[in-house]
Amino acid sequence: MGTFRVAIEIGDAAGERWETVEALVDTGATYTTVPAELLRRLGVAPHARDAFVLADGRRVEHNIGHSWIRVSGRSVVTLVVVAGPEATPLLGTYTLEGLRFAPILSAGDSSLSLDC
């Protein structure tokens, strides 16, 4: 398990409007989380609500939607957890696998490598 930061683009349902943010890549997190306000600006509406267990063991409920995510020229429509305004955008393994990326974490080097 590891973390590092990377620039990602979050897109609307049509893949026409995008916003770039710096996200925390967390190979211990399952889903990508995005602050609600950013998703609202892009017109991304939640379609469900579910319970999640956080790293500290707390159980919380959040809305879930679908959004385009683009990293290093690769794009995928993925599940996104609608987070609160204070939340840091987080790129989880579900999205990384959809993008066909395997995180490569080594001392002093944080990069994404294609997993073929």
ChimeraX attribute file (.defattr): number of C-alpha atoms within 10 A of each C-alpha:
attribute: neighborCount
match mode: 1-to-1
recipient: residues
	/A:1	8
	/A:2	13
	/A:3	16
	/A:4	15
	/A:5	15
	/A:6	17
	/A:7	13
	/A:8	23
	/A:9	18
	/A:10	23
	/A:11	25
	/A:12	21
	/A:13	16
	/A:14	12
	/A:15	16
	/A:16	9
	/A:17	14
	/A:18	16
	/A:19	15
	/A:20	13
	/A:21	16
	/A:22	14
	/A:23	20
	/A:24	19
	/A:25	24
	/A:26	20
	/A:27	19
	/A:28	12
	/A:29	18
	/A:30	15
	/A:31	21
	/A:32	25
	/A:33	24
	/A:34	25
	/A:35	18
	/A:36	20
	/A:37	14
	/A:38	18
	/A:39	22
	/A:40	13
	/A:41	12
	/A:42	20
	/A:43	15
	/A:44	22
	/A:45	17
	/A:46	19
	/A:47	9
	/A:48	10
	/A:49	13
	/A:50	10
	/A:51	10
	/A:52	15
	/A:53	10
	/A:54	10
	/A:55	9
	/A:56	6
	/A:57	8
	/A:58	8
	/A:59	10
	/A:60	10
	/A:61	13
	/A:62	17
	/A:63	16
	/A:64	21
	/A:65	20
	/A:66	20
	/A:67	26
	/A:68	22
	/A:69	28
	/A:70	21
	/A:71	17
	/A:72	13
	/A:73	9
	/A:74	11
	/A:75	19
	/A:76	20
	/A:77	19
	/A:78	18
	/A:79	19
	/A:80	27
	/A:81	26
	/A:82	27
	/A:83	22
	/A:84	13
	/A:85	11
	/A:86	8
	/A:87	12
	/A:88	15
	/A:89	21
	/A:90	26
	/A:91	27
	/A:92	21
	/A:93	20
	/A:94	17
	/A:95	22
	/A:96	23
	/A:97	13
	/A:98	14
	/A:99	21
	/A:100	17
	/A:101	19
	/A:102	16
	/A:103	22
	/A:104	13
	/A:105	16
	/A:106	9
	/A:107	5
	/A:108	6
	/A:109	9
	/A:110	16
	/A:111	14
	/A:112	17
	/A:113	13
	/A:114	10
	/A:115	11
	/A:116	6
